[in-house]
Amino acid sequence: MSLLLLLSRSAKSIIKIARAVGYDSQSRFTAAFKTYFKVLPKEYRKKFPS
C-alpha cells in the first residue's frame, strides 16, 4: 500500500506508518513529508476523514 493510501485509509498511527516506510523517527518522517508534499502528514490525513 502506498504512503498516501496508508495515511488516508488506514487507522495506523503516523509513527507506525513512518516506520513502515523506513523512518526510525516520526519527526524526520514528518519533516520529509512536509518538504515533499507541502503539508504535514496529520493535516493530509484530516482531508480524508474515516
JOHUHU-V482932 format. One record per residue. N is the residue number from 1. RES is the residue in one small letter. SS is DSSP state (~ for helix, > for strand, _ for the rest). PSI is psi in whole degrees, 0 to 359 (999 if undefined). Layout:
n: <N | N>
res: <RES | RES>
ss: <SS | SS>
psi: <PSI | PSI>
//
This chain:
n: <1 | 2 | 3 | 4 | 5 | 6 | 7 | 8 | 9 | 10 | 11 | 12 | 13 | 14 | 15 | 16 | 17 | 18 | 19 | 20 | 21 | 22 | 23 | 24 | 25 | 26 | 27 | 28 | 29 | 30 | 31 | 32 | 33 | 34 | 35 | 36 | 37 | 38 | 39 | 40 | 41 | 42 | 43 | 44 | 45 | 46 | 47 | 48 | 49 | 50>
res: <m | s | l | l | l | l | l | s | r | s | a | k | s | i | i | k | i | a | r | a | v | g | y | d | s | q | s | r | f | t | a | a | f | k | t | y | f | k | v | l | p | k | e | y | r | k | k | f | p | s>
ss: <_ | _ | ~ | ~ | ~ | ~ | ~ | ~ | ~ | _ | _ | _ | _ | ~ | ~ | ~ | ~ | ~ | ~ | ~ | _ | _ | _ | _ | _ | ~ | ~ | ~ | ~ | ~ | ~ | ~ | ~ | ~ | ~ | ~ | ~ | _ | _ | _ | ~ | ~ | ~ | ~ | ~ | ~ | _ | _ | _ | _>
psi: <140 | 162 | 313 | 325 | 321 | 317 | 321 | 334 | 355 | 161 | 5 | 147 | 160 | 324 | 321 | 322 | 317 | 315 | 323 | 332 | 11 | 9 | 137 | 343 | 128 | 324 | 322 | 320 | 313 | 317 | 315 | 318 | 314 | 321 | 317 | 315 | 355 | 23 | 149 | 151 | 321 | 319 | 320 | 315 | 324 | 337 | 345 | 70 | 145 | 999>
//
